[in-house]
Amino acid sequence: MKKCILFFTVLLFTIGLMAFGYMNWDNPPFNSEKSCANTVSSEELSAAFLQSINNEKVIDFSFDLGSKYDATISKQDLLNAETANDIIPNVADWSVYPINSMKVTLFTAESTLSETGKNITLTKAQTSILQLADYANNVHLLALSEGVHKKTGKPANHDLNYYVSIVPEKEAEYSKGNDALIKYLEQNSIAQTMIASEDVLRTGNVKFTIDKYGKMINVTLGNSCGYDSIDDTVIRLLKSLPDPWNPAATSDGENIEQHFDFIYGMVGC
């Protein structure tokens, strides 16, 4: 009940701000440049008002677009890989670890294939299974480090893990840019996201595909963020984006479909 009253209070406050802005539209301040520089948006004021009357921390509600895993590699680069360092992100250098075992696993829609080697250099068997990889498949590298770190000289006895998604050489992109897509979702879902509670909010996930014609298909809810209203709003907004997508393409220029995960809510650790 308290949340309901709070929501309508914020709603009325926001409407009041919009009305105020409308009344001043035909009568702008004389020093318009300075006034614009110091303007605070109704969204920012609404969030601040919510915080003041609710006496709670405003939730940092996040949106992110990507593949299943943050780390990605193009199919062409994967097929040319010779070591683990050719697959994992550049910031992760496994050559400095005393690795004596590395397992490579390829996840496809039909099967899971694994091969183990003695170091970060890919064996013939590991290279063979990676040659079977296709777009939207995922790779897992698991290495066992036992001994002394080559740079720090300190013990490095632990596992090293990386999950990597295989993506097209040219990834599909929202025509106005993926940053514009995020901004559109943020601005048009504020009425729902601003009442989210830290105790309830989780990481939500909507899966969809951009086909070879640039059309969004197969939009499905992967995981709820804890609020049905927010889940429904995100799906509705994704399905009704005002601008088209540019499809993904292979290294040969052939248009192909690409799968995406749209993450929202309490993102991160």
C-alpha positions in Angstrom: 0.0 0.0 0.0 2.8 2.4 0.9 4.5 1.7 -2.4 1.3 2.3 -4.3 0.7 5.7 -2.5 4.3 6.5 -3.2 4.0 5.7 -6.9 1.0 8.0 -7.4 2.6 10.8 -5.4 5.7 10.6 -7.7 3.4 10.4 -10.7 1.6 13.5 -9.8 4.8 15.3 -9.0 6.2 14.4 -12.5 3.0 15.6 -14.2 3.3 18.8 -12.3 6.9 19.3 -13.6 5.8 18.6 -17.2 2.9 21.1 -16.8 5.3 23.7 -15.5 7.7 23.1 -18.4 4.8 23.5 -20.8 3.6 26.8 -19.3 7.1 28.2 -19.7 7.6 26.9 -23.2 6.2 30.1 -24.8 7.9 32.4 -22.3 11.5 31.3 -22.0 13.9 33.1 -19.7 15.8 36.0 -21.2 19.3 34.3 -20.8 18.2 31.1 -22.5 21.7 29.7 -22.9 22.5 29.9 -19.2 19.1 28.6 -18.3 19.6 25.5 -20.5 23.0 24.8 -19.0 21.4 24.6 -15.5 18.2 22.7 -16.5 17.5 19.6 -14.5 15.4 17.0 -16.2 12.0 15.9 -14.8 13.4 12.4 -14.6 16.2 13.5 -12.3 13.9 15.6 -10.2 11.4 12.7 -9.9 14.2 10.4 -8.7 15.4 12.9 -6.2 11.9 13.5 -4.9 11.3 9.8 -4.6 14.5 9.5 -2.5 13.6 12.3 -0.2 10.0 11.1 0.6 11.0 7.4 0.8 14.2 8.1 2.7 15.8 5.2 0.8 18.8 4.9 -1.6 17.7 5.3 -5.2 18.4 2.0 -7.0 21.1 2.1 -9.7 19.0 0.3 -12.3 21.2 -0.9 -15.2 20.7 -1.9 -18.8 23.1 -3.7 -21.0 23.1 -5.4 -24.4 25.4 -8.2 -25.3 25.9 -11.9 -26.0 25.5 -14.7 -23.5 28.9 -14.0 -22.0 30.8 -10.7 -21.7 33.9 -12.1 -23.4 33.4 -12.6 -27.2 35.4 -13.8 -30.1 34.6 -13.9 -33.9 34.4 -17.3 -35.5 37.3 -16.5 -37.8 39.6 -15.6 -34.9 38.6 -18.7 -33.0 39.4 -20.9 -36.0 42.8 -19.3 -36.2 43.6 -19.6 -32.5 46.7 -21.4 -31.4 46.8 -20.7 -27.7 44.4 -19.8 -24.9 45.6 -16.2 -25.2 44.2 -16.1 -28.7 40.7 -16.8 -27.3 40.4 -15.0 -24.0 40.4 -11.1 -23.7 43.7 -9.3 -24.1 43.6 -8.1 -20.4 43.8 -11.8 -19.3 47.3 -13.2 -19.9 47.5 -16.8 -19.0 51.2 -17.2 -20.2 52.4 -15.8 -16.9 50.8 -18.7 -14.9 52.4 -22.1 -14.3 49.6 -24.0 -16.1 50.0 -27.7 -16.4 46.5 -28.6 -17.6 43.9 -26.9 -19.8 40.5 -28.2 -20.7 38.7 -26.7 -23.8 34.9 -27.2 -24.1 32.7 -26.3 -27.0 28.9 -25.8 -26.3 26.7 -26.2 -29.3 22.9 -26.5 -29.5 23.3 -30.3 -30.1 26.3 -31.3 -28.0 29.1 -30.5 -25.6 32.6 -31.5 -26.7 35.7 -31.3 -24.5 39.5 -32.0 -24.8 42.3 -31.5 -22.3 45.9 -30.5 -22.9 49.0 -29.9 -20.8 49.4 -26.1 -21.2 47.8 -23.1 -22.9 48.9 -24.2 -26.4 46.0 -25.9 -28.1 46.4 -29.5 -29.0 45.4 -31.0 -32.3 42.3 -32.5 -30.6 41.3 -29.2 -29.1 41.8 -27.4 -32.4 39.7 -30.1 -34.1 36.6 -29.5 -31.8 37.0 -25.7 -32.2 36.8 -26.1 -36.0 33.2 -27.4 -35.4 32.2 -24.1 -33.8 29.5 -21.9 -35.3 28.1 -18.5 -34.5 26.1 -18.4 -31.2 28.1 -21.3 -29.8 30.1 -20.8 -26.6 33.5 -21.9 -25.5 34.8 -22.6 -22.0 38.5 -22.6 -21.0 39.5 -24.2 -17.7 43.1 -24.2 -16.7 44.9 -25.5 -13.6 47.7 -23.3 -12.3 50.2 -24.9 -9.9 53.5 -23.2 -9.0 54.9 -19.7 -9.0 53.6 -16.7 -11.0 56.2 -15.8 -13.6 55.9 -12.0 -13.0 55.2 -11.7 -9.3 57.1 -14.6 -8.0 54.2 -15.5 -5.7 52.4 -18.8 -5.4 49.6 -19.2 -8.1 47.8 -22.3 -7.2 44.2 -22.0 -8.5 42.0 -22.5 -11.4 41.6 -20.1 -14.3 38.2 -19.8 -16.0 36.8 -18.1 -19.1 33.5 -18.4 -20.9 33.5 -16.9 -24.4 30.7 -16.4 -26.9 31.3 -16.7 -30.6 29.9 -13.8 -32.6 29.8 -12.7 -36.2 32.7 -10.7 -37.7 30.4 -7.8 -38.1 27.8 -7.8 -35.3 24.2 -6.7 -35.7 23.7 -3.1 -34.4 20.8 -0.9 -33.7 20.8 1.7 -36.6 21.0 4.7 -34.2 23.7 3.0 -32.1 23.4 0.6 -29.2 23.9 3.5 -26.8 20.8 5.1 -28.2 18.9 1.8 -27.7 19.9 1.8 -24.0 18.9 5.4 -23.6 15.5 4.7 -25.2 14.8 1.9 -22.8 16.0 4.0 -19.8 13.8 7.0 -20.6 10.7 5.0 -21.4 10.7 2.7 -18.4 11.4 5.2 -15.6 7.8 5.0 -14.3 8.3 1.3 -13.6 12.0 1.2 -12.6 11.9 4.1 -10.2 9.8 2.1 -7.7 12.1 -0.9 -7.7 13.2 -2.1 -4.3 16.8 -3.3 -3.6 15.3 -6.2 -1.6 13.2 -7.5 -4.6 15.2 -6.4 -7.7 17.3 -9.1 -9.4 19.1 -9.4 -12.8 16.5 -9.7 -15.6 17.3 -11.1 -19.0 15.4 -10.9 -22.3 16.7 -13.0 -25.2 16.1 -12.1 -28.9 17.5 -12.6 -32.4 18.2 -10.2 -35.2 17.7 -12.1 -38.4 19.6 -11.6 -41.6 17.1 -9.0 -42.7 17.6 -6.9 -39.6 14.2 -7.9 -38.1 13.9 -8.7 -34.4 12.5 -12.2 -33.8 12.1 -14.7 -31.0 11.8 -12.2 -28.1 11.5 -14.2 -24.9 12.0 -13.6 -21.2 15.0 -15.5 -19.9 15.0 -14.4 -16.3 12.6 -12.0 -14.5 14.1 -9.0 -12.7 11.6 -9.6 -9.9 8.9 -7.2 -11.2 6.5 -8.5 -13.8 5.6 -4.9 -14.8 9.3 -4.1 -15.6 9.7 -7.4 -17.5 6.6 -6.6 -19.6 7.8 -3.0 -20.2 11.2 -4.1 -21.4 9.8 -6.7 -23.8 7.2 -4.2 -25.1 9.8 -1.5 -25.7 12.2 -3.9 -27.4 9.5 -5.0 -29.7 8.5 -1.5 -30.6 11.8 0.3 -31.1 11.4 3.3 -33.3 14.4 2.6 -35.6 15.6 -0.6 -37.5 18.6 -2.8 -36.9 21.6 -3.4 -39.2 22.0 -7.2 -39.5 25.2 -9.1 -38.7 27.5 -10.4 -41.4 30.3 -12.9 -41.9 33.9 -12.1 -43.0 32.6 -12.8 -46.5 29.9 -10.2 -46.2 27.0 -12.6 -46.0 24.2 -11.5 -43.7 23.4 -13.9 -40.9 21.3 -13.8 -37.7 22.7 -13.0 -34.3 21.4 -13.8 -30.8 21.4 -11.2 -28.1 20.8 -11.0 -24.3 19.4 -7.8 -23.0 20.3 -7.5 -19.3 18.6 -5.2 -16.9 17.9 -4.6 -13.2 20.5 -5.3 -10.6 23.4 -6.0 -12.9 26.8 -7.1 -11.6 28.2 -8.6 -8.4 
